[in-house]
Amino acid sequence: MLLPDDSGPLDGFELFRLERALRLHFGTPDYDYFKYKGRATGARVSDYQNRRDRSLYETLSRKDQPGLRLLATLSESASYNVADVLSANGLERFEAFKKRQESLTYRFKQDLAVLAEEPQFKDNFVINEHGEYPRALKLLIKDEIGKESLIILDHYTNAFKHWLTRIQDPIMWPDYYMLLKKYSPFVRVDFAKYDALVKAHIIAEIAPTKDIATNGNRLRRPQEEPRQHPH
């Protein structure tokens, strides 16, 4: 499935349809942007023509990478709309998003260094007996590591599945979990580039334990084929 802006310029209606699909993807448990190939109900031409904010989509269509602007904002919160994308805060989100995408490997190395400050690397992912947030998730919430880095590490550790039933927070954790799982397919990397970066930490500590679900004593690899993303 092509991601926003992969298929060329987008007009106002196409951006309206994309916004609808991305909002459903990030805001509802059952809708999958990739499974439904970006198709969504309530995104007909007539729906678009009847909108009072139609001019905003036309304005967005004249910006560079308008689809990625939508993704940068809606992957933060499905409650945002096209006006939020065009706002000053929306521009800041887009610039930060682009910077992360263009330097994923560099940021990942930085985030690994932050996680490595814990004496035992695996302790970043372990949940205590009270079901409190693991250190890695706390660092993400405090914006001390990036969600892309945590998603990449999840491919090796299966941490999200481990956390799902063990974190004892029925208020905020479900939202954090859904955001991470929904954003994961948009993080497209060649995992062969990351094997060497995580091998010393993951193989030595996490893989032989039962604290984090892994594939025996081997490095856990994703089920899908490696996906490319320009850095």
Secondary structure as GFF3:
##gff-version 3
##sequence-region A 1 231
A	DSSP	alpha_helix	12	27	.	.	.	ID=ss1
A	DSSP	alpha_helix	45	49	.	.	.	ID=ss2
A	DSSP	alpha_helix	54	61	.	.	.	ID=ss3
A	DSSP	alpha_helix	66	74	.	.	.	ID=ss4
A	DSSP	alpha_helix	82	86	.	.	.	ID=ss5
A	DSSP	alpha_helix	88	102	.	.	.	ID=ss6
A	DSSP	alpha_helix	104	115	.	.	.	ID=ss7
A	DSSP	three_ten_helix	121	124	.	.	.	ID=ss8
A	DSSP	alpha_helix	135	141	.	.	.	ID=ss9
A	DSSP	alpha_helix	147	157	.	.	.	ID=ss10
A	DSSP	alpha_helix	159	164	.	.	.	ID=ss11
A	DSSP	alpha_helix	173	183	.	.	.	ID=ss12
A	DSSP	three_ten_helix	184	186	.	.	.	ID=ss13
A	DSSP	alpha_helix	192	201	.	.	.	ID=ss14
A	DSSP	pi_helix	202	206	.	.	.	ID=ss15
###
